[in-house]
Amino acid sequence: MNNEHLHVMEHPLVAHKLSILRDKNTSTKDFREIVSEIGMLMTYEATRDLPLTDKEIETPICKTCVPTLDGKKFAVVPILRAGLGLVDGVLRIVPGARVGHIGLYRDETTLEPVKYFCKMPKDVSERDILIVDPMLATGGSADAAIGFMKEYGCTNIKLMVLLAAPEGIARIQKNHPNVDIYCGAVDEKLNEHGYIVPGLGDAGDRIFGTK
C-alpha cells in the first residue's frame, strides 16, 4: 500500500462509532445517525489541507488579520445510494459545498459497477472533489466514480470511506495513484461474495432499512 495517499482515522471516537456500526443488532435509526457522525469527523481530517488566506476584521477590542478559507470551491459526490448516508455529516462541516451524485450498482456476477445516474454542479471541474461511499470493497465503484470525475475535468479528487479492504485500496492506488483515500479502518479481506470481512454488512441496506 502507498501510505503517502492512505489516511486511516486513528481516533478513539471514530473507532468507537465504527464498532457500533459493525454490531448486527444496531438499529437502522442509530446506524444512519452514526454514519453521519463519522462522516462529519472524517471530513474534519479530509479538509485539513484546505488553503487559507488572511482577512482583516474588527473584534470587540481592535482590528486584526485572521485566517479564513481561501474561497476555493468544494463539492461532495456520494456514490448512490449508500454514499448519501455520509453527505449530511460532510455538509455540517462544509455547509457551502455543492453536491453531485453518481448512481452505480454492482453487477452481482462480475462485481463490476454499472452507471445509471450522474448529475453534477455546472462548475464541478473547478471544484475540489470529495467522493464518499461507506465501503471500499473491490474498489470497482470508487474506481469508476473517480474516472467519471476526471472525465468532467476534475483534478483534485479525494475518496472518503468508512471501511476499506486491502483489495480495494490496491485497485485505487494502482489506477489513481494521486487520489488520497481517507478511511475509518482497514479490514482484513474480501469474502467470496465481495463483501468486506469483518465489515458491517450491506451499508445501503442498513442505512435505509432495506435489509
N, C-alpha and C positions, 0 to 999 in steps of 0.2 A: 504493500500500500504506500502511496505517496502522502506521507504525513503532513507535508507542507500545505496541501489543499484539503486535508481532512481535519475537521474540528469536532471533537467529541465533547459534549457538555459534561464536564466533571463537576457537577454542582449538586449538593445534597437535596435541594428541593426538586430538581428535575428527576433525580434517581428515585426519590420517594414517590413522586407522582406517576412515574412510569411503572413502578411496582403495583400501584393501584390499577392502572390500565391493564396490566398483564392478568390480573385476577379475573377468572371467568365469571365470578359472581358479582362483579361491579355492574351497577345498573346503567341503562342507556343514558339517563339523565346525568349521572355522575361521570360517566365516560366522556360524554360530549363536553361537559364543563371543564374537565381536567385536560382534555386535548387542547382546548382553547387556552387554558392557563399555561401549559407547556409551550404553546406557540408564542405566547407573549414573552415568556422567559428566554426562549431561544432567539427571538427577534432582537432582543437586547444585545445578544452576542453577535448575531449576524450583521448588525448595523454598526458594529464597533468602529469600522473604518470609514464611516460617512464623513465627507470633508466639512470642515468648519471655516468660518470667516469671522472677522471682528465687526461688531456693530456698536455704535455709541447709543447709550440710553441714559436716562436720568433716574437714579434711585431716590428714595426719600431723603437721602443725605447729600448726594452730589452726582455729577456726570461721570460716566466711566465707560470704558470699552469692554464688551463681554463677548464670549464666543457664541456663535449661532450657526445653525445649519446653513451650508453654502447655497441652498436652494436647488441642489441637484435633484432631478426628477426621479421618482421611485415607483415601482409597480410590483404588486404581489400577484402571482399567477398560480392559482390552485389547479391541480390535476383532478378533474371531476371523476367521481363525486366526492371521494373521501377527503381530498385536499381542502374542501370547503370548511371542514372542521377546524382548520388552523387559521383561516382568514381573519376571524374576529380578533384573535389574540394579536396578530400582526398589526391590525388597524388600531388597536388600543395603544400601540407604541408609536406607529407612524400613521396618524389619522388622515393625513393628506395624501396618502398613497392611492393610486388608481388600481383597479382590479381587472385583470384579464382572466379568461377562462379557457382551458384546454380540456375537451372531453375525450377520454380514452377508455376503452375497455380491453381486458386481456382475453385473447383467444385461449380457451381452456385446453386446446390441443397443442398449439405451438408455444403458448405462454407469451406470445408477442403482442404488442399494443395495436389497436385499431382506432383511428381517429374518427369521431362522429360529430365534434363541435369545436370551434375555435373562434373566439371573439376577443379582440384586443383594443386598448386605447389607441387613438389615431397616431399619437406621437410616441408609441411604445419603443421605437428604435432609439429614441433619445433618453430612455429611462434605464436606471439600474433595475435589474430584474431579480426577484426572489421567487423561485418556483417552490411550491410547497405541496407535500404529499406525506401522509403519515408513515408509509413504509417504502423502503428501498430494498426490494427483494431481488428479482432477477436483474433489475435495472432497466428493463425494456421500456417502461412508460416514461421514466425520467430521461432516459437517453433520447427517446423520440421528442419529448417536450422541449428539451434543450435544443435539439435540432430545429424544431419549429421556430423557437425564439431567434435562433441565429438566422433563419430564413427571413425573419422580419427585420434583420439588421442590428439586432441587439448584440452588444459586445461585452457588457459587464453582467454576467449571469451567476447567481448562486443557487444552490439547491438546499432546502431545509426539510429534514425528515425526523420523525420520532425515533424510529428504529431502522438499522441498516444491516444487511447481510454482507459478508465479505465478497460474495459473488457480484452483488450489485455495485458495491464500491469499486471493484476492479473494472467493471464494464464502463462506468462513468469516467474513471481516471484514464482508461485506455482511449476512449472515444472523445472525451472532452477534458484534456489534462489541465486546462486553466480554470475550470469551474470549481469553486470552493464548495465542499459538502459540509453542512452542519447537521449533526445528528445527536439525538439524546443518548443513544447507546449503540454499540456494535454487537450484534448477536452471533451465535455460533455458526449457523449454516442455513441452507435451504433444505426442506424435505423433498420427497419425490413429487409433490404436488406444487412445488414452487413457493411454499409458504415459509416464512422466517421461523426458525427454531431457536429459543423457546417462544419468541414472538408474543403476540397478543390476539391472534386470530385475524379475522377479516375486519379491518378498521372501519370500512364503509358500513358494513352491516351493524357494527357495534355503535357507531356514531348515530346512525339513523334508525336504529331499532328494527332492522330487517333480517336479523339473524334467525 
